[in-house]
Amino acid sequence: MIPDYLICLECESPVYVFEWKEDRVVEAICTVCGNEDVAQFATEQEYEELSVDRRYWSD
């Protein structure tokens, strides 16, 4: 299922300009910070999982 948007992990902005193929993002661009690294984008569900995983907290 294609998500409505992705979240840029660089600036945490929603991203609506992306290409999705075989259950993963293959191309995306954040219009806020210019990020184009597909590894730095997450679906809403992936982002929520990262936010509850303490390994990614910057305490």
N, C-alpha and C positions, 0 to 999 in steps of 0.2 A: 504494500500500500504506500503510495506516494504521500509524504507529509505536506501540509499546507505551507510550512515554513521551516527553516533551520535556525539554529542559534549560533552566532559567531562566538567562538570561545576566546577570541582576542578582546572583544569589546562588549560581549553579551547582548548584542543587538539582534533582533529578528531579521532574517534574510529570506527574501522572496524570490531572488534571482538565482536559480540553481538548476542543475540537470541531475536527474535521478535515474539510475539504471540498476536492475537486478538487486534491489533492496539496499542500495548505498548511493551516496552522493559521488558523482564523477566530476562535477564542475560546479563551482560556486564563487560568488564575489560579494563581499560585504560593501555596501555603498557608504557605510559610515567610516570604517577604518581602512578599507582597501584590501583586506585579507583575501587571498585567493588559494591558500593552502587547504585542500579538501580535508586533511586530517584535523583541521581546526574548526570544524563545523559539527554540530550535533543536532539530532532531532530533539523535540521537547522531552520525550521519555529518556533519552540518553543523558540529556542535561540534568534532569531531575535525579537520575541515578548518580551522576557525578557529584551533585550538590550534597547528597547524604553520605557519600563516601569520604570519611575523614582523611584519607590519604591526600586528597586534593585541597584541603583547607590550609589556609596560610596563617595559622595561629602564631 
